[in-house]
Amino acid sequence: MKKWIVVLFFVLFALVSCGQPEAADINIDTVVGDITAKYALNDGFLFTSSSDKLGEYLDEDLILGYYGDAADVPDFSKIASYCVYIDESDVDVYTDVGIFKMADPAYADTFVEYLRARIDDKIAEAVMYPTRDIPTLEASVFTVYGDYVYYVCAENVQDIVTDIRTSLEQ
């Protein structure tokens, strides 16, 4: 009986291990920078954990404003590094591209829920305004890939997702 339990444990472990792709260790600042250049995303803000200048990284107020609410914010201590492009210069069109390397990969699914909530809030707000680009919001992609979480809300969503995925698969 013990042998079967041990065998079952190893089979389950193998199945769980196979479910998570192995991601290349990438420079997320470069990947997001290349995307903003390639798709001419110049009107928004770039926030990166590699910066030490206020306004160039997500401080507590920006995390609260972009990814949380007064009662609940994501735990950025579980994120090793990030680079995010957020463009809200046109109230009718939203463009967000973010890559996060998780310090705690077990937190990835929870973090994705915060990212989804951000876009869901924008969709709920957008239905009140007929000029808002709701299809782009609804087409947003949220992905856990190895130790990385990325999300894309943009007009070229599939092209940008392909670029990120290609970087992670190298």
C-alpha positions in Angstrom: 0.0 0.0 0.0 2.8 2.4 0.9 4.4 1.8 -2.5 1.2 2.8 -4.3 1.0 6.0 -2.2 4.6 6.9 -3.1 4.0 6.1 -6.8 0.8 8.2 -6.8 2.7 11.1 -5.1 5.4 11.1 -7.8 2.8 10.8 -10.6 0.9 13.8 -9.2 4.1 15.7 -8.7 5.1 15.0 -12.3 1.7 16.2 -13.6 1.9 19.4 -11.6 5.5 20.1 -12.7 4.6 19.5 -16.4 1.7 22.0 -16.1 4.1 25.0 -15.6 6.2 26.0 -18.5 9.8 26.9 -17.9 10.4 30.5 -18.7 13.7 32.1 -19.8 15.2 34.6 -17.4 14.5 37.8 -19.3 15.2 41.5 -18.8 11.6 42.7 -18.5 12.5 46.3 -18.9 14.0 45.6 -22.3 11.0 43.5 -23.4 8.5 46.1 -22.4 10.7 48.9 -23.8 11.0 47.0 -27.1 7.2 46.6 -27.2 6.5 50.3 -26.5 9.0 51.2 -29.3 7.7 48.6 -31.8 4.0 49.6 -31.3 4.7 53.3 -30.9 3.3 53.4 -27.3 4.7 56.8 -26.3 1.9 58.6 -24.5 1.7 56.6 -21.3 3.9 56.0 -18.3 6.5 53.4 -17.9 7.0 52.1 -14.3 9.8 49.7 -13.5 11.2 48.2 -10.3 14.7 48.9 -11.6 14.2 52.6 -11.1 14.9 54.5 -7.9 13.3 57.8 -9.1 9.9 58.6 -7.7 7.3 58.5 -10.4 9.3 55.9 -12.4 8.4 53.0 -10.1 5.1 51.9 -8.5 5.0 53.4 -5.0 2.3 52.6 -2.5 0.0 55.3 -3.8 0.4 54.2 -7.5 -0.2 50.5 -6.5 -3.3 51.5 -4.7 -4.5 53.7 -7.6 -3.8 51.2 -10.4 -4.2 47.8 -8.9 -6.1 48.0 -5.6 -8.8 49.9 -3.8 -9.1 51.4 -0.3 -9.7 48.0 1.2 -7.3 45.7 -0.7 -4.1 46.0 -2.6 -1.8 43.4 -4.1 1.3 42.4 -2.1 4.2 43.7 -4.1 6.7 42.1 -1.7 5.8 38.8 -3.6 7.0 40.4 -6.8 10.7 40.3 -7.6 10.6 42.8 -10.5 8.2 44.4 -12.9 7.9 46.7 -15.8 4.5 48.2 -16.7 3.4 50.6 -19.4 0.1 52.3 -18.6 -1.5 54.8 -21.1 -4.6 56.6 -20.0 -3.9 59.7 -22.1 -7.0 59.1 -24.2 -10.1 58.4 -21.9 -11.7 56.3 -24.6 -8.7 54.0 -25.3 -6.8 52.0 -22.6 -3.4 50.5 -23.2 -1.7 48.5 -20.4 1.3 46.1 -20.9 2.9 44.6 -17.8 5.4 41.9 -17.0 6.0 40.8 -13.4 8.6 38.3 -12.2 7.2 36.7 -9.1 9.4 36.3 -6.0 6.6 34.0 -4.8 5.3 32.0 -7.7 2.5 30.7 -5.5 1.1 34.2 -5.5 0.8 34.4 -9.3 -2.9 33.4 -9.6 -3.9 35.8 -6.8 -1.9 38.6 -8.5 -3.7 37.9 -11.8 -7.0 38.4 -10.1 -5.9 42.0 -9.1 -4.9 42.6 -12.8 -8.3 41.3 -14.0 -10.1 43.4 -11.4 -8.3 46.5 -12.9 -9.6 45.8 -16.4 -13.1 44.7 -15.1 -13.4 48.0 -13.3 -12.5 49.8 -16.6 -15.2 47.7 -18.4 -17.8 48.5 -15.8 -17.0 52.2 -16.1 -16.8 52.2 -19.9 -20.3 50.9 -20.5 -21.6 54.3 -19.3 -19.8 56.0 -22.2 -20.5 54.9 -25.8 -17.2 56.2 -27.2 -15.1 53.9 -24.9 -13.2 51.1 -26.5 -14.8 48.2 -24.7 -13.7 45.4 -27.2 -10.0 46.1 -26.4 -10.7 45.9 -22.7 -12.6 42.6 -23.1 -9.8 41.1 -25.3 -7.2 41.7 -22.5 -4.9 38.7 -21.9 -3.7 37.6 -18.4 -1.1 34.8 -18.3 1.0 33.0 -15.7 4.1 31.6 -17.5 6.7 30.0 -15.2 7.7 32.6 -12.6 6.3 35.4 -14.7 2.8 37.0 -14.9 2.0 39.3 -17.8 -1.0 41.1 -19.0 -1.9 43.0 -22.1 -4.7 45.4 -22.8 -4.0 46.9 -26.2 -5.2 47.3 -29.7 -2.5 44.9 -30.9 -3.1 42.4 -28.0 -2.2 39.2 -29.9 0.9 40.6 -31.5 2.2 41.9 -28.1 1.3 38.6 -26.4 3.3 36.8 -29.1 6.3 39.1 -28.5 6.2 38.5 -24.7 5.7 34.8 -25.1 8.6 34.6 -27.6 10.9 36.4 -25.1 9.9 34.0 -22.3 10.4 30.9 -24.5 14.0 31.7 -25.6 
